[in-house]
Amino acid sequence: MTKITLLDGGMGRELERSGAPFRQPEWSALALIEAPETVARVHESYIRAGAQVITTNSYALVPFHIGEDRFRSDGARLADLAGRMARQAVGQRRDVRIAGSLPPVFGSYQPELFRADLAQDYLSVLVGGLAPHVDLWLAETQSSLEEARAAALAAAPTGKPLWISFTLRDDVDPRDMPEPQLRSGQTVVEATLLAQALGAEAMLFNCSRPEVMGAALAAARAVAPDLPLGVYANAFDESQDEDGAANETVSTIRADLDPPHYCGWAKGWAAQGASIIGGCCGIGTEHIHHLADHLAQSPDDQPASA
């Protein structure tokens, strides 16, 4: 059995559930702006649940959510604050790492809005603010090869490890697709080859329905058998290809993805070779606690027989 590295779950809905400031369009950035201690508390909750990697609350620190003017005047400070809240939650622990979230800076699930001429301008603000606090970079919810290349370029000067996580097309049954695709229509095989070329230490799939993750893992493993793979699915009731951009509306959550059922999916991903597993939107602390209890142990971690 592969040793599993356990990620945290979604940040935005945990903030909302805890009573933190939360509204559109700022999404999870609002808590960081108005009540940053609530962000630290959510990180702490995930650590208590068993997460070994927590992700900075920097996903919404982009003009798409906080506006161009606020991003220009306050983006660097807020990115630094997001890093400091994660570091505060970790404290002196050496068994929990911090991943610096590098989001799609022009909006989730909207690869057609990508602008190469602006990407580094935006990403450099996040990297500069987060770099002193993070152990690795997580370029997440990448809908296209172009978004992933931009994130890798922005992170490269820091010398810190890079994980790239792609979001998948999930508006059709994967059995009806010739091969797994990103939201852009580019293939998982192309994404895997790019991740290798960029020197990524791991490639993951996130913010897509659980049903499409297995085929993506198989496609990636076929061309990169030695590349560490991971999954953190969302719990959205509808495909976001049908429901608009991620975090543009507060989407409804599936009733069939309670912690035991989500863990069932996770066990399947682990059987397919995923060694990094967590949750995205709608997957909360109770899910991570269940994964920690039922998934994260390898045979070497099991207690010896009497």
Summary of the structure (lengths in Angstrom):
residues: 306
radius of gyration: 17.7
end to end distance: 22.1
largest distance: 64.0
contacts: 1117
relative contact order: 0.15
helix: 47%
strand: 16%
